[in-house]
Amino acid sequence: MKFLSQLTLVSLLILSIVSCKKDDDNNENGKGDILISNLIPNPDGVSGSAYMQLISNVEPKEYDNQTAFPASYGVPPVVIGKDIYLLPGWSMLTNKIEKYSRINGELVKQGQYDLNPGTGANAITVKGNKAYVSLCMQGKILILDHTNMTKIGEIDLSKYGEGDNNPDPAISIIRDDLLYVGLNQLASGQYNPDPARATADVLIIDTKTDKPLKKITKDGFSMATKPEADDKSIFMDEKGDIYINCISGFGFIGHGSGMLRIKKGETEFDDSYALDITKTTIPGINHKADYLINICYAGNGIMYATANINALYSKPEPNYFADMCVVPLKIDIYNKTVSKISGIPMSCNFGFSVNCIGNQVFFGLATKDDKGFYSYNPATDKASTAPVVKVKGYPGLIYEFK
């Protein structure tokens, strides 16, 4: 368990890192429609610097950090509309939430909210002027007026904890005035759920009253939604169905891992649906995947993801900078089929992002040969064998403002 705790803590801090950069000579001083972020880790991997910046296009180019904005090392920038939120996450290297907006093609800081120490704020969802922030280390939902970054109130979730009084709230989504919050239910003092409790939990909160309504559960899986690093780990498809990525102790505790569903108009898990990545054969890969790190829903039942294969870690201790254990995938969530994206090399745990831009998919990877954003065109099934957009350090988010 000591190895597991160390591994998952480092994984969380690594897998949750994002930042970005900017080329002063060739990027019109950071103007553009596309936000990128990157990471500059210290040798320990759990601390370092992160940056974010705007670029004008995804044509081949390399960016440095000379004029980039500092970002959070704990959680990738969360983009909601024209706004970007920076959260401290589990790393808790800062105690503030910062808000930026893209205005006239530039990033402009709008304000910040100073948190109490040790909140572990790791996720944010917005409805109107209200922003719901998960305080994973305190078992609360903080409610902010994000227009002026002031506190409206908070929701105590302590009664929904399993094994302790903190259910460890994570990523959330709003549907029909209901806030669906993934609960990680970490064992006390650990960064994993209790191996004896293979149960995924989601808490439903009425946003009209900001009162919890009920906690729903699904056996066989655990850790509903990625604790941080992927605000897309809960999403809604065109039918109005909610899908939830469960990472289940990062694949180390024997629970099912993958996708669950809450159908439109319902407030319970769909008992007829589960996609367990640990039991799904992936052609061309000799090992089963252990969990989905980042996901991006592209529509029509097709989702792209990066997955971790724990069997490829070095023994007895993993080398997060050198072990190539992250694989890019295409997943049909309706038919439950999984395939490897051919032509794109595997990555270490410092490169794992996946984002959809226009008709292309971009994987932010740190491969043996290079670091940056590799492109994939689903229409032609062709992928770049080298990064299209390169970064100094390690790639994080790439996002196009519509």
C-alpha positions as CSV (number, residue, x, y, z in Angstrom):
1,M,0.0,0.0,0.0
2,K,3.0,2.3,0.6
3,F,4.1,1.9,-3.0
4,L,0.5,2.4,-4.2
5,S,0.0,5.6,-2.2
6,Q,3.3,7.0,-3.5
7,L,2.5,6.0,-7.0
8,T,-1.0,7.4,-7.1
9,L,0.0,10.7,-5.4
10,V,2.8,11.3,-7.9
11,S,0.4,10.2,-10.7
12,L,-2.2,12.6,-9.5
13,L,0.1,15.5,-9.4
14,I,1.7,14.6,-12.7
15,L,-1.6,13.7,-14.4
16,S,-3.1,16.9,-13.2
17,I,-0.6,19.3,-14.4
18,V,-1.0,21.9,-17.1
19,S,0.4,25.1,-18.3
20,C,1.3,27.0,-21.3
21,K,3.6,29.2,-23.3
22,K,4.1,31.9,-25.8
23,D,6.5,32.9,-28.5
24,D,7.0,36.7,-28.3
25,D,8.5,37.1,-31.7
26,N,6.1,35.1,-33.8
27,N,2.8,34.9,-31.8
28,E,1.6,38.5,-31.9
29,N,2.2,38.8,-28.2
30,G,-0.1,35.9,-27.3
31,K,-3.2,36.7,-29.3
32,G,-5.3,34.0,-30.8
33,D,-8.2,31.6,-30.6
34,I,-6.3,28.6,-29.2
35,L,-5.2,28.2,-25.6
36,I,-2.2,25.9,-24.9
37,S,-0.6,25.0,-21.6
38,N,2.6,23.2,-20.6
39,L,4.5,22.0,-17.6
40,I,8.1,22.4,-16.4
41,P,8.5,19.9,-13.6
42,N,11.2,19.8,-11.0
43,P,13.2,16.5,-10.7
44,D,10.8,15.3,-8.0
45,G,7.9,15.5,-10.5
46,V,5.4,16.8,-7.9
47,S,6.5,20.4,-8.0
48,G,7.5,22.8,-10.8
49,S,6.1,25.5,-13.0
50,A,3.2,25.7,-15.4
51,Y,2.2,28.2,-18.1
52,M,-0.6,29.1,-20.4
53,Q,-0.9,31.2,-23.5
54,L,-3.0,31.9,-26.6
55,I,-1.7,31.0,-30.1
56,S,-3.2,31.8,-33.5
57,N,-3.3,28.4,-35.1
58,V,-2.1,24.8,-34.9
59,E,0.4,25.0,-37.8
60,P,3.8,23.4,-37.1
61,K,5.7,25.5,-34.6
62,E,7.5,25.4,-31.3
63,Y,6.6,27.7,-28.4
64,D,8.6,28.8,-25.4
65,N,7.5,30.3,-22.1
66,Q,9.1,33.8,-22.3
67,T,5.9,35.8,-22.2
68,A,3.4,33.1,-21.1
69,F,1.1,33.5,-18.2
70,P,1.8,31.4,-15.0
71,A,-0.7,28.7,-14.5
72,S,-1.5,26.2,-11.8
73,Y,0.8,23.2,-11.4
74,G,-2.0,21.2,-9.8
75,V,-4.9,21.4,-12.2
76,P,-5.0,22.2,-16.0
77,P,-6.8,25.5,-16.9
78,V,-10.5,24.9,-16.9
79,V,-12.2,26.7,-19.8
80,I,-15.9,27.6,-19.5
81,G,-17.1,29.8,-22.3
82,K,-14.6,32.7,-22.7
83,D,-13.3,32.3,-19.1
84,I,-10.4,30.3,-17.8
85,Y,-10.1,29.2,-14.2
86,L,-6.9,28.2,-12.4
87,L,-7.3,25.9,-9.4
88,P,-4.7,24.7,-6.9
89,G,-5.8,21.0,-6.9
90,W,-4.3,18.3,-4.7
91,S,-0.8,19.8,-5.0
92,M,-2.0,22.8,-3.0
93,L,1.0,24.8,-4.1
94,T,-1.2,27.9,-4.0
95,N,-4.3,28.8,-2.1
96,K,-6.2,30.8,-4.7
97,I,-8.6,30.5,-7.6
98,E,-7.8,32.8,-10.5
99,K,-10.1,33.8,-13.3
100,Y,-9.0,34.9,-16.7
101,S,-11.0,35.8,-19.8
102,R,-10.3,35.8,-23.5
103,I,-11.1,39.4,-24.5
104,N,-10.3,40.6,-28.1
105,G,-8.1,37.6,-28.6
106,E,-6.0,38.2,-25.5
107,L,-5.9,36.8,-22.0
108,V,-7.0,39.2,-19.3
109,K,-7.0,38.5,-15.6
110,Q,-10.5,39.2,-14.1
111,G,-9.9,38.4,-10.4
112,Q,-9.1,35.8,-7.9
113,Y,-10.6,34.2,-4.7
114,D,-8.3,33.5,-1.8
115,L,-9.0,30.1,-0.3
116,N,-8.3,28.8,3.2
117,P,-5.2,26.6,3.3
118,G,-5.6,22.9,2.5
119,T,-8.9,23.0,0.5
120,G,-7.6,21.1,-2.5
121,A,-9.9,22.9,-4.8
122,N,-9.9,20.7,-7.9
123,A,-13.0,21.3,-10.1
124,I,-15.4,24.0,-11.1
125,T,-18.8,24.1,-12.8
126,V,-20.7,27.3,-13.7
127,K,-24.4,28.1,-13.9
128,G,-25.3,31.7,-14.4
129,N,-23.3,33.8,-12.0
130,K,-22.7,30.9,-9.6
131,A,-19.6,28.8,-9.7
132,Y,-19.6,25.4,-7.9
133,V,-16.0,24.5,-6.7
134,S,-15.2,21.1,-5.4
135,L,-13.0,21.3,-2.2
136,C,-11.8,17.7,-2.2
137,M,-9.7,18.0,0.9
138,Q,-12.5,19.5,3.0
139,G,-15.6,17.6,1.7
140,K,-17.4,20.7,0.6
141,I,-18.7,22.5,-2.4
142,L,-17.8,26.2,-2.4
143,I,-20.2,28.5,-4.2
144,L,-18.8,31.7,-5.7
145,D,-20.2,34.6,-7.6
146,H,-17.7,34.3,-10.4
147,T,-18.5,37.7,-11.8
148,N,-16.7,39.4,-8.8
149,M,-15.1,36.3,-7.3
150,T,-16.8,36.5,-4.0
151,K,-18.3,33.8,-1.8
152,I,-22.0,33.0,-1.9
153,G,-22.0,30.0,0.3
154,E,-20.9,26.4,0.7
155,I,-22.4,22.9,0.8
156,D,-21.3,20.5,3.5
157,L,-21.0,17.0,2.1
158,S,-19.6,15.2,5.2
159,K,-22.7,13.0,5.7
160,Y,-22.0,11.4,2.3
161,G,-18.5,10.2,3.1
162,E,-17.7,6.4,3.3
163,G,-15.2,5.5,6.0
164,D,-14.7,9.1,7.0
165,N,-16.6,12.4,6.9
166,N,-15.2,13.4,3.5
167,P,-16.6,11.9,0.3
168,D,-13.8,13.7,-1.7
169,P,-15.8,15.6,-4.3
170,A,-14.3,15.9,-7.8
171,I,-15.6,16.8,-11.3
172,S,-19.2,17.8,-11.8
173,I,-21.8,18.7,-14.5
174,I,-25.2,20.4,-14.5
175,R,-28.2,18.9,-16.3
176,D,-31.8,20.0,-15.8
177,D,-30.9,22.3,-12.8
178,L,-29.2,19.3,-11.1
179,L,-25.5,19.3,-10.2
180,Y,-24.0,15.8,-10.6
181,V,-20.8,15.6,-8.5
182,G,-18.4,12.6,-8.8
183,L,-17.2,11.4,-5.4
184,N,-13.8,9.8,-5.1
185,Q,-14.4,8.3,-1.6
186,L,-10.7,8.0,-0.8
187,A,-9.7,5.9,2.2
188,S,-8.6,8.1,5.1
189,G,-5.0,9.2,4.7
190,Q,-4.7,7.5,1.3
191,Y,-5.0,8.6,-2.4
192,N,-7.1,5.6,-3.3
193,P,-10.5,4.2,-2.3
194,D,-10.8,1.3,0.1
195,P,-10.0,-1.8,-2.0
196,A,-12.9,-3.5,-0.1
197,R,-15.4,-1.0,-1.4
198,A,-15.8,-1.3,-5.2
199,T,-18.6,1.3,-5.5
200,A,-18.8,4.4,-7.6
201,D,-20.7,7.3,-6.0
202,V,-22.3,10.5,-7.6
203,L,-24.0,13.1,-5.5
204,I,-27.0,15.0,-7.0
205,I,-27.5,18.6,-5.8
206,D,-30.5,20.9,-6.6
207,T,-29.0,24.1,-8.0
208,K,-32.2,26.0,-7.3
209,T,-31.8,25.4,-3.5
210,D,-28.2,24.3,-3.4
211,K,-29.3,21.4,-1.3
212,P,-28.1,17.8,-1.8
213,L,-30.9,15.5,-3.0
214,K,-29.3,12.0,-2.9
215,K,-26.2,10.0,-3.5
216,I,-26.4,7.3,-6.2
217,T,-24.1,4.3,-6.4
218,K,-22.9,1.6,-8.8
219,D,-21.1,-1.5,-7.7
220,G,-17.9,-2.8,-9.4
221,F,-16.3,0.6,-10.1
222,S,-14.9,3.4,-7.9
223,M,-13.6,6.9,-8.0
224,A,-16.3,8.5,-10.2
225,T,-14.6,11.2,-12.3
226,K,-10.9,12.1,-12.5
227,P,-9.9,13.8,-9.2
228,E,-8.3,16.6,-11.2
229,A,-6.6,17.1,-14.6
230,D,-9.7,16.3,-16.7
231,D,-12.8,18.4,-16.4
232,K,-14.2,16.3,-19.3
233,S,-14.3,13.1,-17.2
234,I,-18.1,13.7,-16.8
235,F,-19.9,14.8,-20.0
236,M,-23.3,14.7,-21.7
237,D,-23.8,13.4,-25.2
238,E,-26.3,14.5,-27.9
239,K,-29.1,12.4,-26.4
240,G,-28.7,14.1,-23.0
241,D,-27.2,11.0,-21.4
242,I,-24.4,11.7,-18.8
243,Y,-21.2,9.5,-19.0
244,I,-18.8,9.3,-16.2
245,N,-15.2,8.1,-16.3
246,C,-14.3,6.1,-13.2
247,I,-10.5,5.7,-12.6
248,S,-10.9,3.2,-9.7
249,G,-7.7,3.6,-7.7
250,F,-5.6,4.2,-10.9
251,G,-6.0,0.5,-11.8
252,F,-4.1,-0.8,-8.7
253,I,-6.9,-2.1,-6.4
254,G,-8.8,-4.6,-8.6
255,H,-11.9,-2.5,-9.2
256,G,-13.6,-2.1,-12.6
257,S,-12.5,1.1,-14.4
258,G,-14.1,3.0,-17.2
259,M,-17.4,4.5,-18.3
260,L,-20.8,4.5,-16.5
261,R,-24.0,6.2,-17.6
262,I,-27.0,8.2,-16.2
263,K,-29.7,8.4,-18.9
264,K,-31.6,11.5,-19.8
265,G,-34.4,12.2,-17.4
266,E,-33.1,9.8,-14.8
267,T,-31.3,10.3,-11.6
268,E,-29.9,6.8,-11.1
269,F,-27.1,4.9,-12.8
270,D,-28.1,3.0,-15.9
271,D,-27.8,-0.6,-14.7
272,S,-27.8,-1.8,-18.3
273,Y,-24.5,0.0,-19.2
274,A,-20.9,-0.2,-18.2
275,L,-17.7,-0.1,-20.2
276,D,-14.9,-1.7,-18.1
277,I,-11.6,-0.8,-19.8
278,T,-9.8,-3.4,-17.6
279,K,-11.8,-6.2,-19.4
280,T,-11.7,-4.8,-22.9
281,T,-9.3,-6.2,-25.5
282,I,-7.4,-3.5,-27.4
283,P,-6.1,-4.9,-30.8
284,G,-2.4,-4.3,-31.1
285,I,-1.7,-4.0,-27.4
286,N,-0.4,-6.9,-25.4
287,H,-1.7,-5.6,-22.1
288,K,-5.1,-4.5,-20.9
289,A,-5.4,-0.8,-20.1
290,D,-5.9,0.0,-16.4
291,Y,-7.8,3.3,-16.5
292,L,-8.6,6.2,-18.8
293,I,-6.5,9.2,-17.9
294,N,-8.1,11.9,-20.1
295,I,-11.1,11.7,-22.4
296,C,-12.7,13.9,-25.1
297,Y,-16.1,13.2,-26.5
298,A,-16.2,14.0,-30.2
299,G,-19.9,13.1,-30.9
300,N,-21.9,10.3,-32.4
301,G,-20.8,8.0,-29.7
302,I,-17.1,8.4,-30.4
303,M,-14.7,9.3,-27.6
304,Y,-11.0,9.7,-27.7
305,A,-8.8,9.0,-24.7
306,T,-5.4,8.3,-23.2
307,A,-5.1,5.2,-21.1
308,N,-2.5,4.0,-18.7
309,I,-1.0,0.5,-18.8
310,N,0.4,-0.2,-15.4
311,A,2.2,-3.3,-16.5
312,L,4.7,-1.1,-18.5
313,Y,6.0,0.7,-15.4
314,S,9.5,0.0,-14.3
315,K,10.0,-2.4,-11.3
316,P,10.3,-2.1,-8.4
317,E,9.7,1.7,-8.8
318,P,8.2,3.5,-11.8
319,N,10.1,6.1,-13.7
320,Y,7.4,8.7,-14.6
321,F,9.7,10.5,-17.0
322,A,10.9,7.5,-18.9
323,D,8.3,4.7,-18.7
324,M,6.2,4.7,-21.9
325,C,2.9,3.5,-20.5
326,V,0.3,6.0,-21.9
327,V,-1.5,4.9,-25.1
328,P,-3.9,7.0,-27.3
329,L,-7.3,5.4,-28.0
330,K,-10.5,5.7,-30.0
331,I,-13.5,4.4,-28.1
332,D,-17.1,3.8,-29.3
333,I,-19.0,4.2,-26.1
334,Y,-22.2,3.0,-27.6
335,N,-20.9,-0.3,-29.0
336,K,-18.1,-0.6,-26.3
337,T,-15.3,-1.1,-28.7
338,V,-11.7,0.2,-28.2
339,S,-8.9,0.7,-30.7
340,K,-5.4,2.1,-30.6
341,I,-4.7,5.2,-32.7
342,S,-2.1,3.9,-35.1
343,G,1.0,5.9,-35.9
344,I,1.1,7.9,-32.7
345,P,3.8,6.7,-30.2
346,M,3.2,6.0,-26.6
347,S,3.9,8.5,-23.9
348,C,5.2,8.8,-20.4
349,N,2.9,10.0,-17.5
350,F,3.9,13.6,-18.1
351,G,2.0,13.6,-21.5
352,F,-1.6,12.4,-21.4
353,S,-4.0,15.1,-22.6
354,V,-6.6,14.7,-25.4
355,N,-8.6,17.5,-26.9
356,C,-10.8,17.9,-30.0
357,I,-10.3,20.9,-32.2
358,G,-12.4,21.3,-35.4
359,N,-12.3,18.0,-37.3
360,Q,-9.0,16.9,-35.6
361,V,-8.0,15.4,-32.3
362,F,-4.8,16.5,-30.5
363,F,-2.9,14.3,-28.1
364,G,-0.5,16.1,-25.7
365,L,2.2,13.5,-25.3
366,A,5.8,13.1,-24.1
367,T,7.2,10.3,-26.2
368,K,10.7,8.9,-26.5
369,D,11.5,11.3,-29.4
370,D,9.6,14.5,-28.7
371,K,7.1,16.5,-26.6
372,G,4.0,18.3,-27.8
373,F,0.6,18.0,-29.5
374,Y,0.2,15.1,-32.0
375,S,-2.7,15.4,-34.4
376,Y,-5.1,12.8,-35.6
377,N,-7.7,13.2,-38.4
378,P,-10.6,10.8,-37.9
379,A,-11.8,11.3,-41.5
380,T,-8.6,9.9,-43.0
381,D,-7.5,7.8,-40.0
382,K,-4.1,9.5,-40.3
383,A,-2.0,10.7,-37.5
384,S,1.1,12.8,-37.2
385,T,4.2,10.8,-36.2
386,A,5.7,13.9,-34.6
387,P,4.2,16.8,-32.6
388,V,2.5,19.5,-34.7
389,V,2.7,22.1,-31.9
390,K,5.8,21.6,-29.8
391,V,6.5,23.0,-26.4
392,K,9.4,23.5,-24.0
393,G,8.7,21.1,-21.2
394,Y,5.6,18.9,-21.3
395,P,2.3,19.5,-23.1
396,G,-1.0,20.0,-21.2
397,L,-4.2,21.5,-22.5
398,I,-4.9,22.6,-26.1
399,Y,-8.3,24.3,-26.5
400,E,-10.0,26.2,-29.3
401,F,-12.4,29.1,-28.4
402,K,-15.4,28.8,-30.6
